[in-house]
Amino acid sequence: MTPPLDLMFDVILDSYAHSRSPIVYSAGYVSKVLTGDVDEVTRIVKAAEANTKLLLEHAYLISDNGLVYVSSGVMGVDGVLVYKYSRICPNCNGLFHTHPIPLPIPTPSDALNAYNRGSSLECIGSMIEGEPIILCIKPKESWRNIALAIAEFSSIIEAYTDAYAPVDTGEGVFMAPYPSKSKAMLILDEFASAMEKYASVRVDHFTT
């Protein structure tokens, strides 16, 4: 099944057309704050409250006829709802979801959810400095092995990330990676190489 890339492209543009850019802090600043400056911690917490309204993900099942909207959520989507929808959509063989951060890379939980659904394809799209980019991943072997490989890859993401956006998860503040375009491109290249043994990875860039 070929992903309906034109529809995915439209979804990304629609998702970001009216959104403001979140508050982002450099990695160096975040590191400094973690040393215990109470005033700066308060500043980041307030930023997290504002960002929470902006950093929404949107999920769509990929069917033979196009995209089927499922769920939206702050820095994540409802995996249970996606699973339920996939059970009643026999022509849905994959999932496309957006990332509100400039990093369209699946998480270990994305891969495990794909395993549970029996998904043949997972695609993620995000805007990187105004440029829509879509990454699709198709397993050569088990999604479980891909999940483990992605978990190991998290250290590379951390090493390359040069900025973060604070998010209020309801259980505390989460610092979401928000790399610059050059760093995001490096991460995407490294990801494709790291996954070569486990999956086929395709990255599509679009200009607006």
Disulfide bonds with the S-S distance in Angstrom:
Cys89-Cys92 1.92
Cys123-Cys136 2.05
